[in-house]
Amino acid sequence: MTSELEQAKELANINGIDVKKTEILLQAIEEVFHCSISKKYKIIFYLATTGFYSSEDIANIFNHSRKNINSDFNKNLGQYLKLYFELEDNERVGITSLRRIMFNKGYMESSGFEKRISQQLKSKRIHSGETHLN
């Protein structure tokens, strides 16, 4: 039987996240900052990278306080991601912003979801008579 963490990784992978690269990222964070990221926060990380789950959804999944889920995520992982990526002071690494940050930092596979959408749009242009493809 597949573990919850493996299921979360698979869901992230299906949605374009380069799971191997993110595993290396999480390991590097643990080494650089001498911290241990719990299985719970790794699962939250992978679920958040899918872009399908709000912080309230994740709080419900883990029976966690909706009021505290964002600050707890930041304390257990977000602050380290912000430091590792050397983000600006005003940039926030939260559950809802994680997918955008991972995309901007190159942790999305080129064969991921966005590429499939792009291909579908290109196909629609061809079928609608538009022949000027980039």
C-alpha positions in Angstrom: 0.0 0.0 0.0 1.3 3.5 -0.9 2.0 5.9 1.9 0.3 9.2 2.2 3.6 10.9 1.4 4.0 8.9 -1.8 0.4 9.6 -2.8 1.0 13.4 -2.3 4.2 13.1 -4.4 2.4 11.3 -7.1 -0.3 14.0 -7.2 2.3 16.7 -7.3 4.1 14.8 -10.1 0.9 14.5 -12.2 0.4 18.2 -11.8 3.8 19.1 -13.2 6.1 19.2 -10.2 9.6 17.7 -10.6 9.4 15.5 -7.6 13.0 14.3 -7.8 14.2 17.8 -7.8 11.9 18.8 -4.9 13.1 15.8 -2.9 16.7 17.1 -3.3 15.5 20.6 -2.4 13.9 19.4 0.9 17.0 17.4 1.8 19.2 20.4 1.1 17.0 22.6 3.4 17.3 20.0 6.2 21.1 19.9 5.7 21.7 23.7 5.3 19.4 24.8 8.1 20.0 21.8 10.4 16.3 21.1 10.7 14.1 18.1 10.2 11.0 18.5 8.1 8.3 16.2 9.4 6.3 13.9 7.1 3.2 16.0 7.8 4.8 19.1 6.4 6.3 17.3 3.4 2.8 16.1 2.6 1.4 19.6 3.0 4.2 20.8 0.8 3.4 18.4 -2.0 -0.4 19.0 -1.7 0.2 22.7 -1.9 2.4 22.5 -5.0 -0.5 20.9 -6.9 -2.4 24.2 -6.6 -5.7 22.3 -5.9 -5.8 22.7 -2.1 -6.5 25.9 -0.2 -5.0 26.3 3.3 -8.5 25.5 4.7 -8.6 22.3 2.7 -5.2 21.2 4.0 -6.3 22.1 7.6 -9.3 19.9 7.2 -7.2 17.0 5.8 -4.9 17.1 8.8 -7.6 18.1 11.4 -5.4 21.1 12.0 -6.6 24.5 13.2 -7.7 26.6 10.2 -6.5 29.7 12.1 -3.0 28.4 12.6 -2.3 26.3 9.5 -0.5 29.1 7.5 1.7 30.2 10.4 2.5 26.6 11.3 3.5 25.9 7.7 5.7 28.9 7.7 7.3 28.0 10.9 8.0 24.4 9.9 8.9 24.8 6.2 8.0 28.2 4.6 10.7 30.2 6.4 13.4 27.8 5.3 12.1 27.9 1.7 12.2 31.7 1.8 15.8 31.7 3.1 17.0 29.0 0.7 15.5 30.8 -2.3 16.8 34.1 -1.0 13.5 35.8 -1.5 12.8 39.4 -0.8 11.6 40.3 2.7 8.1 41.2 1.4 7.7 37.9 -0.4 5.7 35.3 1.4 6.0 31.5 1.0 2.7 30.2 2.0 0.4 27.3 1.1 -1.4 29.3 -1.6 1.7 30.9 -3.1 3.9 27.8 -3.1 3.0 26.5 -6.6 3.8 29.9 -8.2 7.2 30.1 -6.3 8.1 26.5 -7.3 7.3 27.4 -11.0 9.4 30.6 -10.8 12.3 28.7 -9.3 12.3 25.9 -11.9 10.7 23.0 -10.0 8.0 22.4 -12.6 8.7 19.8 -15.3 8.6 21.0 -18.8 6.3 18.1 -19.6 3.9 19.1 -16.8 0.4 20.4 -16.7 1.3 23.9 -18.2 2.9 22.3 -21.3 -0.2 20.0 -21.8 -2.4 23.1 -21.7 -0.2 25.0 -24.1 -0.3 22.0 -26.5 -4.1 21.9 -26.2 -4.3 25.6 -27.0 -2.0 25.3 -30.0 -4.1 22.4 -31.3 -7.3 24.4 -30.9 -5.6 27.3 -32.9 -4.8 24.8 -35.7 -8.3 23.4 -35.8 -9.9 26.9 -35.8 -8.0 27.9 -38.9 -5.2 29.9 -37.3 -2.0 28.8 -38.9 0.5 31.2 -37.5 2.1 29.1 -34.8 5.0 30.4 -32.7 
